[in-house]
Amino acid sequence: MIPARYPVTPIKIGVTLLTIGLLMAMLLARNPILTAFLCFSSLITAMIHFNVFEDTADTQPLNRIDLILQVVFVVLSIGKVIVVGSH
């Protein structure tokens, strides 16, 4: 099997930067409504990842970095919503 390697495009870089920005905002947010919004946005950015990046078997480092960021963003945001919502 030939390893897939798709080119890096500006939209791929933009999705990664958007994810990093929203992840930082979620880590700093204290407002329950803002935290819930950022939790919902984590699901949206995960969907955008799978629409922008062609294949999960892509060996491009940006693909793997963004996929890991998406998983971390979803897990941390759900955990933070549970913690903030319980107070």
Sequence and secondary structure as in RCSB ss.txt:
>XXXX:A:sequence
MIPARYPVTPIKIGVTLLTIGLLMAMLLARNPILTAFLCFSSLITAMIHFNVFEDTADTQPLNRIDLILQVVFVV
LSIGKVIVVGSH
>XXXX:A:secstr
   B     HHHHHHHHHHHHHHHHHHH   HHHHHHHHHHHHHHHHHHHHHSS TTB  HHHHHHHHHHHHHHH
HHHHHHHHHHT 
